[in-house]
């Protein structure tokens, strides 16, 4: 929600979802840092960071998906919106769960294998390139 130019989370979100999307992440953030930060808010079932740790390519930003065991943790996690973490203000929003528990808008991203450049494209939640 945007109130007076300031983003505030809609705590009603998506009923029953256990997933949040965290955007505006520093390119320096790691999966372990995200797990440490969001574990204070509830039991984490799964966490995915894109691009993943140790990706050979550089990116200006990252996105993270946190799946909690309980839907109530989603509302609590949204309170971290606008919290500065490393060098950026986090944006935390609830996410609809699907077969691969991602958000509703899917793009494609190249698959990174070992140290080779991107070769294949698969559904993902953000674009890594064309």
N, C-alpha and C positions, 0 to 999 in steps of 0.2 A: 504494500500500500504506500502511496506517496502523499504525505501530509505536509503541506507547506514547504515542499522541496526536500524534505527529509524522508528517506525510505524507512518505513516501519513494517515489521512482519505482520502478516495476517495470521493470527494464532489459531484460527479455525482450520486453516490449511485444507488438506485433503483428508477427509475422515477415514480413520483406520490405517493410514499409511505409516510405515515404520522407517521411511527413507527420507533423508534430507540431502539437498544439493548445496554444496558450498562453493561459491565462485569468488572471483577477484582475489585469488590466492597468489602469493609471491611465487616466482619461478624457483625460489630457493627452498620451498617447503618440502618436507619429506613425509612419507606415510606414517612414520613413527611419531612425528610431531603432531600430525592430525589426530592420530589415535589417542595420544596423551591428552590433547585438548578436549576432544569430544567424549572421551570415556568418563569424564567427570559428570556428564549429564545423563548417563544411562549405560546399560550393558550393550556393547557393540557386538552385533552378529557378524557383520562384514564391513570392510572399508575398502574403497577403490579410489586411487588417485590417478588422474590423467593429466599429462603423460606420467607413466610410472617412474618410480625412482630409478636412477642410473640409465635413463634414456640418453643415447648418444647425441641426439639433436637438442638444440636449445629452443626454448619457448619463452614468451614474455609473461605468460600466466598459466595457472593450473586450475583444475576443477576437481572436487572430491565428492564422493557419494558415501554417505554413512548410513548403514542399515542397523537400526536398533532392534532389540528384542521386544520392546514395548512401544506402542504408538504414543504414549504420554511423553516419551523422551523427545519426540519431534517438536512438540510445542515448547519444551524447555530449551532445546538447541537453537530455536529461532531467536532466542534472546541474545545470542552472540552476534547477531547482525549489527554492523557498524563498529564492532570491536576491532581495533587495529591489532593485527597479528603479523609479526615480522615487519613489513613495511606497507601493508594495505588493510583497508577496512573490509572485513568479511561480509558476504551476503549469504544468508542461510535461508533456504526456502524448502517447504515440503515437496516431495516428489511422488508422483504416482508410481506404483509398483507394477512391473510387467514380468514377462518371462525372464528377463535379465535385470530386473528392478532398476530401470532407468527412468529418466524423465520422459515426458510426452513427445518432445521434439527430438527426432533422431537425425543425425547427420552421418557422414562416413569419415573414417579416419584410416590412414595407412597403417598396416601392421608392421611393427618393428621386430625384426628377428636378428638376434645376436648383434653384430656391429654393421649389418648391411643397411642400406637406405630403405625407406618404405617401399613395399612391393604390392601388397594386397590391401583392399579396402573392406572394412566390416562396419556394421551399424555401431554407432557410438553417440554420445550425447553432445560432443563438441566437434568442431572441425579442426583437423591438424594440418590440412593442406589439400591441394587438389590432386 
